[in-house]
Amino acid sequence: MAVSIPIVAIVTSLHLIAFIFAVGAERRRSTAKIVPDEYDERTYCVYGTDASTVYGLAAFGLLAVSQTVLNVVTRCLCCGKGLVTGSSTTWTVFFFVFSWTTFLGAEACLLAGSAKNAYHTKYRGIFKVDDLSCATLRKGVFAAGAALTLLSLAGSSLYYWAHSKADTGGWEKHRNEGLDMSSSNYGQHEQQEQQTSGFQKV
């Protein structure tokens, strides 16, 4: 199977857009501050924008689409035609595992970060009580998702390239070799019969 430029372009584009969204999610994490309630003595949390949650979920979806496209094309390694044994197949399996590991890690960070960022603490306690805080997403979760997205892009690209080198038809290759051998034997048999008939005529 030859490398398809459109497939490479689609997978790369989706990964890069997901990376941009993940970086945006990290930069737009929700912030909160504690303010007193004007009607009683309790305090509550006031949060900023929730754009980080939207960016994180967008990155999550784009990355899932990219991984789906890649595995549909390669038939998830195990459902397609057989691969020719050799170093290409070894690298294909390695990059397949690496691609899925980094993909799942990135998805976990993006989903967990989006869920945590969307969680808002309401009332925290009595006014002027020390050590009150509002629940916010800690720094680095979306950044980890962005880094794993780039690693997933590298793994997916290398997996697709190695798969294209190893996928030469498998059983079809052996079947064609068998047909070639049968045709060769049949041709030799015909030549022997023609030679025999020639001798008989002489």
N, C-alpha and C positions, 0 to 999 in steps of 0.2 A: 504494500500500500504506500503510495507516494504521499509526501507531506502536502497538505492542502493549505495554500496561502490564506484563503478566506477563513478557514477554521482557526489558524494561528492568529489572524487579525481579530477575530471575535473573542477568543479566549484572552488574548493579551489586553484588548480594550476593556473588557468587563473587569478583569483583575485590577487594571490601573484606575478605573473609575471607582471601584470599591475601595482601593487604597486611598484615593483622594477624599472620599466620604469618611473613611475611618480617621484620617488626619483631621478633617473638619470636626468630627465628633469629639476628638480629644481636645481640640482648641475651644469648643463651645460647650464644655461640660457645665452643668447647672451649678450655680453658686447660691448660697442662702445666707440669710442673716436673721438673727433673733430680734424681734421687736415686741414691745409690750402691747397687750390688748387694752384698748382705751376704755373698755367697759368693765373689766375686772382686773384682778391682780395676776393673771396668768400671762405667759409669753407664748408666742407662736413663731413659726418659721416662714419667712417670705423668700420664695425662690425666683430665680431669673428665668431665662428662656429654656425651653425644652427641645431646642433644635438638635442638641446632641443625640437625643433618642431617635429622632427621625433620620439623622445621618447614619447612625449605627445600624438601624434596621434596613436602610437602603443599601449599605455596604454588605450586610448579611444576605440580602436577596440577590444582589448582583453576583456575589461570589458563588452562591448556590447555583445560579443559572449557568455560570461559566463552567463549574465542575460537572454539571449535568450534560452540557453540550460536549465536553471532552470525552466523557465516559459513554455517551451514546455513539459517538464516532468510533471510538476504540472498542465498543461493546464491553466495557468494564473489564477488559483483559481476559476474563474467564469465559465469556459467552460467545466470543467470535471464533474465527478460524484458528487452527493451531499455529503456534509460532515455531520457527526453525530453532533448534537447539544451538546454543553457542553464547558468546559474550553479549551479543545484542539482547538476547532474551533475559540474561541475568541483569543487565542494566535496566531493561524494561520493568522487571519485577521490583527492583530496588526503587526506581523513580515512581512507580505506581504507589508503593507503600509510603514513600516520602511525600508524595503529592497529597494523599489522603490524610496523612498525619498532620501536615501543616494546614490543610483545609479545615479539618475538624477543630484544630486549635484556634484558628482564626475565627471560625464561626462561634465557638464557645465564648471567646473574649467579646466579640461584637454583641452577641445576644445577652450575655450576662451584664455587660456594660450598659446596654440600652435599658434593660429591666431595672438595674440599680439606679440609673440616672432618672428614670421615670418615677421612682419612689420618692414621695414627699412626706416629711414629718410635719405633723400639724402642731398641736399644743405640746409644749415641753415641760411646763411646771409652773411653780409659783414665781412671780416677778421678783427679781433681784437675787434669785438663787444662783450660786456660782456653778461653774462647770457644766453649763447646759450647751448642747450643740445640736445642729440640724444634720440629719443623715444626707450625705452627698457621696457621689462616686469618687473614689480616690484616683489620684493621678496615675496614668500609665496603663490602664486597662485597654482603652481604645488604641493607645500607641502600640501595645503588644499585638493587638489584632491587626494593625496596619503592617507591622513587621512580618507577621506570619502570612499576611496576604501576599507580600512580595516573595516570600519563600515559597508559597503555594504556586505563584506564577512561574518561578524558576523550575520547581518540580514538575508542574503540569507540562511546561514546554519541553523539558528534557524527556519526560515520559512519552509524550506524543512523538518526538523525534526518534527515540529508541524503539518505540512500537512500530513505527513506519519502516524501520530497518529490519526488524525481526519478523514482521508480518508479511510473508511471501506466499501465503496460500496454504501452508501446512499440508494437510491431507490431499489438497488438490495438486500440490507439487508432486507428491509421491504417486498420485493417480496418473498424472501426466507422464511421469517417468515410466510407469508400468505400461501405459499405452504406447509410448515410444519403443519400449523393449518388445512389446507384442508386434508392433508394426515392423520392427527390424527383423524379428524372427520369421514373420510371415513373408517378408521380402526375400530373405535367404532361402526359405522353403520353396518359393516360386522359382527362384533362380536354379535351385537344384533340380526341380522337376523339368524345367526347360532344358537344362543340360542333359538330363537323362533321356528325354524324348528325342533330343538331337542325336545322341549316340545310337538310339534304337533305329532311327531313320537311316543312318550311315550303314 
